[in-house]
């Protein structure tokens, strides 16, 4: 009887660890939450940001940039209202079809490569002057956009299509 109980406990723990790691480490969030894909397509079609709240989640859907081939890079940030937990899905959408989805755990300012920080300062200065600017650094792309009303500058740092950092200056 004790050995069956031990096997049952072991199986329960193994299943729990596998399930939790699949939800958090593997796969994309859009597979378990259809709001990600719906919001990505809404932003793709409107080319404007969109905020959506459902239950404990708030979604911030942001059009980041377009590629030379006309595809759009869109990031969806899902945040719980009671925690600072953020789940981010990054989309590359071409011709109204989702061609790539990658999730991100943002690096943030302190974990970006040191050489990119002076480049970010230059992008901020050019964005203040011209309304938008971008630059590349060792596979990273820095994009600056000026707020329509006001003087704030939003800077997005991408690694491929992954949103690594998002800052407001």
C-alpha positions as CSV (number, residue, x, y, z in Angstrom):
1,X,0.0,0.0,0.0
2,X,2.8,2.4,0.9
3,X,4.6,1.7,-2.4
4,X,1.5,2.5,-4.4
5,X,1.0,5.7,-2.5
6,X,4.6,6.7,-3.2
7,X,4.2,5.9,-6.9
8,X,1.0,8.0,-7.0
9,X,2.7,10.9,-5.3
10,X,5.7,10.7,-7.6
11,X,3.5,10.6,-10.7
12,X,1.5,13.6,-9.4
13,X,4.6,15.6,-8.8
14,X,6.1,14.6,-12.2
15,X,2.9,15.5,-14.0
16,X,2.7,18.8,-12.2
17,X,6.3,19.8,-13.0
18,X,5.9,18.8,-16.6
19,X,2.6,20.7,-17.0
20,X,3.8,23.8,-15.3
21,X,7.1,23.9,-17.3
22,X,5.1,23.4,-20.5
23,X,3.0,26.4,-19.6
24,X,5.8,28.7,-18.6
25,X,9.0,27.5,-20.4
26,X,7.9,25.8,-23.5
27,X,5.6,26.7,-26.3
28,X,3.9,30.0,-27.0
29,X,1.2,31.6,-24.8
30,X,-1.0,32.0,-27.8
31,X,-1.6,28.3,-27.9
32,X,-3.4,28.5,-24.5
33,X,-4.9,32.0,-24.8
34,X,-6.6,32.9,-28.1
35,X,-6.7,36.6,-27.2
36,X,-3.1,36.9,-28.3
37,X,-3.8,36.0,-31.9
38,X,-7.0,38.0,-32.1
39,X,-5.3,41.1,-30.7
40,X,-2.3,40.6,-33.1
41,X,-4.6,40.6,-36.1
42,X,-6.6,43.6,-34.8
43,X,-3.4,45.6,-34.5
44,X,-2.2,44.4,-37.9
45,X,-5.4,45.6,-39.5
46,X,-5.6,48.9,-37.7
47,X,-1.9,49.6,-37.4
48,X,-2.5,51.2,-33.9
49,X,-2.1,50.1,-30.3
50,X,-4.9,48.4,-28.5
51,X,-5.5,47.7,-24.8
52,X,-7.9,44.9,-23.8
53,X,-8.8,43.7,-20.3
54,X,-10.4,40.4,-19.6
55,X,-10.7,39.0,-16.1
56,X,-7.3,39.3,-14.2
57,X,-5.4,40.0,-17.5
58,X,-4.7,43.3,-19.2
59,X,-3.3,43.0,-22.8
60,X,-1.3,45.8,-24.4
61,X,-1.0,45.2,-28.2
62,X,1.7,47.3,-29.8
63,X,2.6,47.7,-33.5
64,X,6.4,47.9,-33.3
65,X,7.6,48.2,-36.9
66,X,7.3,47.0,-40.4
67,X,9.9,45.0,-42.3
68,X,11.3,45.9,-45.8
69,X,9.1,43.2,-47.3
70,X,5.9,44.8,-45.8
71,X,5.5,42.4,-42.8
72,X,4.5,43.9,-39.5
73,X,6.2,43.2,-36.1
74,X,3.6,43.3,-33.3
75,X,4.1,42.6,-29.6
76,X,1.4,41.6,-27.2
77,X,2.1,42.1,-23.5
78,X,-0.2,40.3,-21.1
79,X,0.0,41.4,-17.5
80,X,-1.9,40.2,-14.4
81,X,-3.5,42.9,-12.4
82,X,-2.4,41.6,-9.0
83,X,1.2,40.8,-10.0
84,X,3.9,42.3,-12.1
85,X,4.1,39.1,-14.2
86,X,4.4,39.8,-17.9
87,X,3.9,37.4,-20.7
88,X,5.0,38.7,-24.1
89,X,4.3,37.2,-27.6
90,X,5.9,38.7,-30.6
91,X,4.3,38.3,-34.0
92,X,5.5,38.7,-37.6
93,X,2.5,39.0,-39.8
94,X,2.7,39.1,-43.6
95,X,-0.2,39.4,-46.0
96,X,-2.8,39.0,-43.2
97,X,-1.2,35.7,-42.2
98,X,0.8,35.0,-39.0
99,X,4.2,33.8,-40.2
100,X,6.1,33.7,-36.9
101,X,5.4,33.8,-33.2
102,X,8.0,34.0,-30.5
103,X,7.6,34.6,-26.8
104,X,10.0,36.8,-24.8
105,X,11.2,37.2,-21.3
106,X,12.4,40.9,-21.7
107,X,16.0,41.5,-20.9
108,X,15.4,45.0,-19.7
109,X,17.8,48.0,-19.7
110,X,20.4,46.4,-17.3
111,X,20.8,43.2,-19.3
112,X,21.2,44.8,-22.8
113,X,24.7,44.7,-24.3
114,X,26.8,47.7,-23.1
115,X,27.5,48.9,-26.7
116,X,23.9,49.4,-27.4
117,X,23.2,52.0,-24.7
118,X,25.0,54.9,-26.5
119,X,23.1,53.9,-29.6
120,X,19.8,54.2,-27.7
121,X,20.8,57.7,-26.6
122,X,21.4,58.6,-30.3
123,X,18.1,57.1,-31.3
124,X,16.3,59.2,-28.6
125,X,17.9,62.4,-29.8
126,X,17.0,61.7,-33.4
127,X,13.5,60.7,-32.5
128,X,13.0,64.0,-30.6
129,X,14.1,65.9,-33.7
130,X,12.5,63.9,-36.5
131,X,9.6,62.0,-34.8
132,X,11.0,58.5,-35.3
133,X,14.4,56.9,-35.7
134,X,16.0,53.4,-35.8
135,X,19.4,51.8,-35.6
136,X,21.0,48.3,-35.7
137,X,23.6,46.9,-33.3
138,X,24.9,43.3,-33.5
139,X,21.5,41.7,-34.3
140,X,19.5,44.1,-32.2
141,X,17.3,46.8,-33.6
142,X,16.5,50.0,-31.7
143,X,13.4,51.8,-32.7
144,X,12.3,55.2,-31.4
145,X,8.8,56.7,-31.8
146,X,7.8,60.1,-30.5
147,X,4.5,60.4,-28.7
148,X,1.8,62.2,-30.8
149,X,0.8,64.6,-28.1
150,X,3.6,65.5,-25.7
151,X,7.3,65.1,-25.7
152,X,7.8,61.5,-24.6
153,X,9.9,59.1,-26.7
154,X,9.2,55.4,-26.7
155,X,12.2,53.1,-27.4
156,X,11.8,49.5,-28.4
157,X,14.8,47.1,-28.5
158,X,14.2,44.0,-30.7
159,X,16.4,40.9,-31.1
160,X,14.9,39.5,-34.3
161,X,11.2,39.8,-33.7
162,X,11.6,39.5,-29.9
163,X,10.9,42.6,-27.8
164,X,13.8,42.7,-25.4
165,X,13.2,46.1,-23.8
166,X,10.6,48.9,-24.0
167,X,11.3,52.3,-22.4
168,X,9.8,55.7,-22.2
169,X,12.0,58.8,-22.0
